[in-house]
Amino acid sequence: MHHAAMGLPLSRKDLHNEASRISGKPVGKKWQAGFEKHHLKLQSMKPARLDPKCAKNFNRTVIGNYFDRLEEIHSKFPSGIPPEHI
């Protein structure tokens, strides 16, 4: 859930590797189905495609402008802005 909240959910392979690491032994092929059955809050899904409009605006100029503005705003508040307000 922590990874998903950060926008970086685990792939099936990563989940199997993490479960094997934690348990100290390899987990079986059907392990994930049982895990999902016992943890109904969790679900596996395929990621959505990146919207072409978003991809077009993901470039050095736009990102640089964002961080320049963010730095300008931070300089107006010497005590800092809490991350949840950004």
TILUM-313531 format. One record per atom (N, C-alpha, C): residue number from 1; residue in three letters; atom name; x, y, z. Coordinates in Angstrom, 1 decimal. Example, Ala and Ser with C-alpha at 12.3 -4.5 7.8 and 13.67 -1.06 7.14 Angstrom:
BEGIN
  pos  code  site      xx      yy      zz
    1   Ala     N    13.2    -5.7     7.8
    1   Ala    CA    12.3    -4.5     7.8
    1   Ala     C    13.2    -3.3     7.8
    2   Ser     N    12.8    -2.2     7.1
    2   Ser    CA    13.7    -1.1     7.1
    2   Ser     C    12.9     0.0     7.9
REM end
This chain:
BEGIN
  pos  code  site      xx      yy      zz
    1   Met     N     0.8    -1.2     0.0
    1   Met    CA     0.0     0.0     0.0
    1   Met     C     0.9     1.3     0.0
    2   His     N     2.0     1.2     0.7
    2   His    CA     2.9     2.3     0.7
    2   His     C     3.4     2.6    -0.7
    3   His     N     3.8     1.6    -1.4
    3   His    CA     4.3     1.9    -2.8
    3   His     C     3.2     2.4    -3.7
    4   Ala     N     2.0     1.9    -3.6
    4   Ala    CA     0.8     2.4    -4.3
    4   Ala     C     0.5     3.9    -4.0
    5   Ala     N     0.6     4.2    -2.7
    5   Ala    CA     0.3     5.6    -2.3
    5   Ala     C     1.4     6.6    -2.9
    6   Met     N     2.6     6.1    -3.1
    6   Met    CA     3.6     6.9    -3.8
    6   Met     C     3.5     6.9    -5.3
    7   Gly     N     2.5     6.1    -5.8
    7   Gly    CA     2.4     6.1    -7.3
    7   Gly     C     3.3     5.1    -7.9
    8   Leu     N     3.9     4.2    -7.1
    8   Leu    CA     4.8     3.2    -7.6
    8   Leu     C     4.4     1.8    -7.1
    9   Pro     N     3.3     1.3    -7.6
    9   Pro    CA     2.8     0.0    -7.1
    9   Pro     C     3.8    -1.1    -7.6
   10   Leu     N     3.8    -2.2    -6.8
   10   Leu    CA     4.7    -3.3    -7.1
   10   Leu     C     4.1    -4.1    -8.3
   11   Ser     N     5.0    -4.6    -9.2
   11   Ser    CA     4.6    -5.5   -10.2
   11   Ser     C     4.4    -6.9    -9.6
   12   Arg     N     3.8    -7.8   -10.3
   12   Arg    CA     3.6    -9.2    -9.8
   12   Arg     C     5.0    -9.8    -9.5
   13   Lys     N     6.0    -9.5   -10.3
   13   Lys    CA     7.3   -10.1   -10.1
   13   Lys     C     7.9    -9.5    -8.8
   14   Asp     N     7.8    -8.1    -8.7
   14   Asp    CA     8.3    -7.5    -7.5
   14   Asp     C     7.6    -8.0    -6.2
   15   Leu     N     6.3    -8.2    -6.3
   15   Leu    CA     5.6    -8.6    -5.2
   15   Leu     C     6.0   -10.0    -4.8
   16   His     N     6.2   -10.9    -5.7
   16   His    CA     6.7   -12.3    -5.4
   16   His     C     8.1   -12.2    -4.8
   17   Asn     N     9.0   -11.4    -5.4
   17   Asn    CA    10.4   -11.2    -4.9
   17   Asn     C    10.4   -10.7    -3.4
   18   Glu     N     9.5    -9.7    -3.2
   18   Glu    CA     9.4    -9.1    -1.8
   18   Glu     C     8.9   -10.2    -0.8
   19   Ala     N     7.9   -10.9    -1.2
   19   Ala    CA     7.3   -11.9    -0.3
   19   Ala     C     8.3   -13.0    -0.1
   20   Ser     N     9.1   -13.4    -1.1
   20   Ser    CA    10.1   -14.4    -0.9
   20   Ser     C    11.2   -13.9     0.0
   21   Arg     N    11.6   -12.6    -0.1
   21   Arg    CA    12.6   -12.1     0.7
   21   Arg     C    12.2   -12.0     2.2
   22   Ile     N    10.9   -11.6     2.4
   22   Ile    CA    10.4   -11.5     3.8
   22   Ile     C    10.3   -12.9     4.4
   23   Ser     N     9.8   -13.9     3.7
   23   Ser    CA     9.6   -15.2     4.2
   23   Ser     C    10.9   -16.0     4.3
   24   Gly     N    11.9   -15.7     3.5
   24   Gly    CA    13.1   -16.4     3.5
   24   Gly     C    13.1   -17.6     2.7
   25   Lys     N    12.0   -17.8     1.9
   25   Lys    CA    11.9   -19.0     1.0
   25   Lys     C    11.1   -18.6    -0.2
   26   Pro     N    11.2   -19.2    -1.4
   26   Pro    CA    10.4   -18.8    -2.5
   26   Pro     C     9.0   -19.1    -2.3
   27   Val     N     8.1   -18.2    -2.8
   27   Val    CA     6.7   -18.4    -2.7
   27   Val     C     6.2   -19.1    -4.0
   28   Gly     N     5.1   -19.8    -3.9
   28   Gly    CA     4.6   -20.6    -5.1
   28   Gly     C     3.9   -19.7    -6.1
   29   Lys     N     3.6   -20.3    -7.2
   29   Lys    CA     2.9   -19.6    -8.3
   29   Lys     C     1.5   -19.1    -8.0
   30   Lys     N     0.8   -19.8    -7.1
   30   Lys    CA    -0.5   -19.4    -6.7
   30   Lys     C    -0.6   -18.6    -5.4
   31   Trp     N     0.6   -18.2    -4.9
   31   Trp    CA     0.7   -17.4    -3.7
   31   Trp     C    -0.1   -16.1    -3.8
   32   Gln     N     0.1   -15.4    -4.9
   32   Gln    CA    -0.5   -14.1    -5.1
   32   Gln     C    -2.1   -14.2    -5.0
   33   Ala     N    -2.6   -15.2    -5.6
   33   Ala    CA    -4.1   -15.3    -5.6
   33   Ala     C    -4.6   -15.5    -4.2
   34   Gly     N    -3.9   -16.3    -3.4
   34   Gly    CA    -4.3   -16.5    -2.0
   34   Gly     C    -4.1   -15.2    -1.2
   35   Phe     N    -3.0   -14.5    -1.5
   35   Phe    CA    -2.7   -13.2    -0.8
   35   Phe     C    -3.8   -12.2    -1.0
   36   Glu     N    -4.2   -12.1    -2.3
   36   Glu    CA    -5.3   -11.1    -2.7
   36   Glu     C    -6.6   -11.6    -2.1
   37   Lys     N    -6.9   -12.8    -1.9
   37   Lys    CA    -8.1   -13.4    -1.4
   37   Lys     C    -8.2   -13.0     0.1
   38   His     N    -7.1   -12.9     0.8
   38   His    CA    -7.0   -12.6     2.2
   38   His     C    -6.9   -11.1     2.5
   39   His     N    -6.5   -10.3     1.5
   39   His    CA    -6.3    -8.9     1.6
   39   His     C    -7.2    -8.2     0.6
   40   Leu     N    -8.5    -8.1     0.8
   40   Leu    CA    -9.4    -7.6    -0.2
   40   Leu     C    -9.2    -6.1    -0.5
   41   Lys     N    -8.5    -5.3     0.3
   41   Lys    CA    -8.2    -3.9     0.0
   41   Lys     C    -7.3    -3.8    -1.1
   42   Leu     N    -6.5    -4.8    -1.3
   42   Leu    CA    -5.5    -4.8    -2.4
   42   Leu     C    -6.0    -5.5    -3.6
   43   Gln     N    -5.6    -4.9    -4.8
   43   Gln    CA    -6.0    -5.6    -6.0
   43   Gln     C    -4.9    -5.3    -7.1
   44   Ser     N    -4.7    -6.2    -8.0
   44   Ser    CA    -3.7    -6.0    -9.1
   44   Ser     C    -4.5    -5.5   -10.3
   45   Met     N    -3.8    -4.6   -11.0
   45   Met    CA    -4.4    -3.9   -12.2
   45   Met     C    -3.3    -3.6   -13.2
   46   Lys     N    -3.6    -3.4   -14.4
   46   Lys    CA    -2.7    -3.0   -15.4
   46   Lys     C    -2.7    -1.5   -15.4
   47   Pro     N    -1.5    -0.9   -15.6
   47   Pro    CA    -1.4     0.6   -15.5
   47   Pro     C    -2.1     1.2   -16.7
   48   Ala     N    -2.7     2.4   -16.5
   48   Ala    CA    -3.3     3.1   -17.6
   48   Ala     C    -2.3     3.7   -18.6
   49   Arg     N    -2.6     3.9   -19.8
   49   Arg    CA    -1.7     4.5   -20.7
   49   Arg     C    -1.5     6.0   -20.4
   50   Leu     N    -0.4     6.5   -20.7
   50   Leu    CA    -0.1     7.9   -20.5
   50   Leu     C    -0.8     8.8   -21.5
   51   Asp     N    -1.6     9.7   -21.1
   51   Asp    CA    -2.3    10.6   -22.0
   51   Asp     C    -1.3    11.4   -22.8
   52   Pro     N    -1.5    11.4   -24.2
   52   Pro    CA    -0.6    12.1   -25.0
   52   Pro     C    -0.3    13.6   -24.7
   53   Lys     N    -1.4    14.2   -24.2
   53   Lys    CA    -1.3    15.6   -23.8
   53   Lys     C    -0.3    15.8   -22.6
   54   Cys     N    -0.3    14.8   -21.7
   54   Cys    CA     0.6    14.8   -20.5
   54   Cys     C     2.0    14.6   -21.0
   55   Ala     N     2.1    13.6   -21.9
   55   Ala    CA     3.5    13.2   -22.4
   55   Ala     C     4.1    14.4   -23.1
   56   Lys     N     3.3    15.1   -23.9
   56   Lys    CA     3.8    16.3   -24.7
   56   Lys     C     4.3    17.4   -23.7
   57   Asn     N     3.7    17.5   -22.6
   57   Asn    CA     4.2    18.6   -21.6
   57   Asn     C     5.2    18.1   -20.6
   58   Phe     N     5.6    16.9   -20.8
   58   Phe    CA     6.7    16.4   -19.9
   58   Phe     C     8.0    16.5   -20.6
   59   Asn     N     8.5    17.8   -20.5
   59   Asn    CA     9.8    18.1   -21.2
   59   Asn     C    10.6    19.0   -20.2
   60   Arg     N    11.9    19.2   -20.6
   60   Arg    CA    12.8    19.9   -19.7
   60   Arg     C    12.3    21.3   -19.5
   61   Thr     N    11.8    22.0   -20.5
   61   Thr    CA    11.4    23.4   -20.3
   61   Thr     C    10.2    23.5   -19.3
   62   Val     N     9.2    22.7   -19.5
   62   Val    CA     8.0    22.7   -18.6
   62   Val     C     8.4    22.3   -17.2
   63   Ile     N     9.1    21.3   -17.0
   63   Ile    CA     9.5    20.8   -15.7
   63   Ile     C    10.4    21.8   -15.0
   64   Gly     N    11.4    22.4   -15.8
   64   Gly    CA    12.2    23.4   -15.2
   64   Gly     C    11.5    24.6   -14.7
   65   Asn     N    10.5    25.1   -15.5
   65   Asn    CA     9.6    26.2   -15.2
   65   Asn     C     8.8    25.9   -13.9
   66   Tyr     N     8.3    24.6   -13.7
   66   Tyr    CA     7.6    24.2   -12.5
   66   Tyr     C     8.5    24.4   -11.3
   67   Phe     N     9.7    23.9   -11.4
   67   Phe    CA    10.6    24.0   -10.2
   67   Phe     C    11.1    25.4    -9.9
   68   Asp     N    11.2    26.2   -11.0
   68   Asp    CA    11.6    27.6   -10.8
   68   Asp     C    10.5    28.3   -10.0
   69   Arg     N     9.2    28.1   -10.4
   69   Arg    CA     8.1    28.7    -9.7
   69   Arg     C     8.0    28.1    -8.2
   70   Leu     N     8.2    26.8    -8.1
   70   Leu    CA     8.2    26.3    -6.7
   70   Leu     C     9.2    26.9    -5.8
   71   Glu     N    10.4    27.1    -6.3
   71   Glu    CA    11.5    27.7    -5.6
   71   Glu     C    11.1    29.2    -5.2
   72   Glu     N    10.5    29.9    -6.1
   72   Glu    CA    10.0    31.2    -5.9
   72   Glu     C     9.0    31.3    -4.8
   73   Ile     N     8.1    30.4    -4.8
   73   Ile    CA     7.1    30.3    -3.7
   73   Ile     C     7.7    29.9    -2.4
   74   His     N     8.6    29.0    -2.4
   74   His    CA     9.3    28.6    -1.1
   74   His     C    10.1    29.8    -0.5
   75   Ser     N    10.6    30.6    -1.4
   75   Ser    CA    11.4    31.8    -0.9
   75   Ser     C    10.5    32.8    -0.2
   76   Lys     N     9.2    32.8    -0.5
   76   Lys    CA     8.3    33.7     0.2
   76   Lys     C     7.9    33.3     1.6
   77   Phe     N     8.2    32.0     1.9
   77   Phe    CA     7.8    31.5     3.2
   77   Phe     C     9.0    30.9     3.9
   78   Pro     N     9.8    31.7     4.6
   78   Pro    CA    11.1    31.3     5.2
   78   Pro     C    11.0    30.0     6.1
   79   Ser     N     9.8    29.9     6.8
   79   Ser    CA     9.7    28.7     7.7
   79   Ser     C     9.4    27.4     6.9
   80   Gly     N     9.2    27.6     5.6
   80   Gly    CA     8.9    26.4     4.8
   80   Gly     C     7.4    26.1     4.6
   81   Ile     N     7.1    25.4     3.6
   81   Ile    CA     5.7    25.0     3.3
   81   Ile     C     5.6    23.5     3.5
   82   Pro     N     4.6    23.1     4.4
   82   Pro    CA     4.5    21.7     4.6
   82   Pro     C     4.2    20.9     3.3
   83   Pro     N     4.9    19.8     3.1
   83   Pro    CA     4.7    19.0     1.9
   83   Pro     C     3.3    18.7     1.5
   84   Glu     N     2.4    18.5     2.5
   84   Glu    CA     1.0    18.3     2.1
   84   Glu     C     0.3    19.4     1.5
   85   His     N     0.9    20.6     1.6
   85   His    CA     0.3    21.8     1.0
   85   His     C     0.9    22.2    -0.4
   86   Ile     N     1.8    21.3    -0.9
   86   Ile    CA     2.4    21.6    -2.2
   86   Ile     C     1.6    20.9    -3.2
REM end
